[in-house]
Amino acid sequence: MSVEKKVWLISGLLTLGLAGLLLKLWIELNHFEGDPTQLPDQAAVDLYLGKLDVVPDYYVRTGIFIKSFNFLGASDVQVTGYIWQHYKTGEHDQIVPTEGEVGFLLPEAVDTASGLIAEAYRLPQPDGVLIGWYFEQTLRQSFDYTSYPFDHKTVWVRFWPASFDDAVALVPDFEAYPATGPDDIFGIDNQIVMGTWERENTYFDYKLSNLDTTLGIGQNAYQTNAPELHYNFVIKRNFGNAFIVHMVPLLVVMMLLFGAVMTVTRREGLAERHDFSTSSVIGTCSVLFFVILLAHVQLREGFAGSPVIYMESFFFLMYFMLLAVSVNTYLFASEAVPSLRIIHYRDNLIPKASFWPFVLLCMVAITAYNLSLKESHESPPIITQDG
């Protein structure tokens, strides 16, 4: 077997191996780990609330059902649905909302003037009254897009009690759902239109308010560190759509660039047949640069204000490859540095054979780095004996 065939065989094996490794990393990057703070049942809620320094005066069962949601921007999500609360006679007499009042607040709601929270029903119960409200609100939240298009979004509805005069803890109404285990999806319409998203998980949890202020209520220490009820629904992006829109054009441009590299030669027959010249290869790189630049700008406009995202790293790799191919072609054709055997060896064989292994190796390194960042963000916090 000739040296050239051996080099291309090694190149092909490395390419296949790195492609398989990249696929494996993509599968791991697209996997979602459950949140360790989720509360699957009433026993978990009692255990959490029992650890609080201040005991609430009232416990109000609260439930939610999501009918629709829509991302209005990078940080705003519009949510519609129903929220209900149970009030017991003799226990909640002082905090029962009258008609026209609401028993909760959504502190992250923006543009409330165009939103809606309206009482939908008020039904008597054997032990009290059940009040339900229909709501349409835009919630402003911070989302992480760094793993795009393998990103998962946890959209939450954050509740505050309507009254600040009393220590009120909102607790999940688990009885209103058929199942609320760690792997169960509840509280969201089964026929909800998801668009480019897929449902992954739903759960309740608490987060301490830690407001760093008494809100002017100096005697009510509960409000400064109150447990805020959160209903969370986790969604993951449909990878196929993003792959077609962004990844396929990148792969096509990469193949065209590889084709330009393969035309680099000094052999008279091949040079004439390929119509090779330094200007033609550099001109091809220039055209491909503007194609990639426009695609990069389009991608960036969708994530304004976000740090560099995973998919964006491949555009930087493309810029480097365009520059590397141009420099390689110039040095090879002009023989400016004859001592660079890596360029001149066997008619530019090494740059040609190492093209795909190098590209895939960079993609594997980028993916592994983003996977490590994702795992560090998802790792559960270490809980000490002090809490």
Buried (B, 14 or more C-beta within 10 A) or exposed (E): EEEEEEBBEEBEEBBEEBBEBBEEBBEEBBEBEBBEBBBBEBEBBEEBBEEBEBEBEBBBBBBBBBBBBEBEEEBBBBBBBBBBBBBBEEBBEEBBBEEEEBBBBBEBBBEEEEBEBEBEEEEEEEEBBBBBBBBBBBBEBEBBBBBBBBBBBBBBBBBBBBBBEBBBBBBBBBEBBEEBEEEBBBBBEEEBEBEBBEBBBBBBBBEEBEEEEEEEEEEBEBBBBBBBBBBBBBBBBBBEEBBEBBBEBBEEBBEBBBEBBBBBBEEEEBBEEBEBBBEBBBEBBEEBBEBBEEBBEEBBEEBEEBEEBBBBBBBBBBEEBBEBBBEBBEBBBEEEEEEEEEBBEEBBBBBBBBBBBBBBBBBBEBBBEBBEBBEEEBEEEEEEEEE
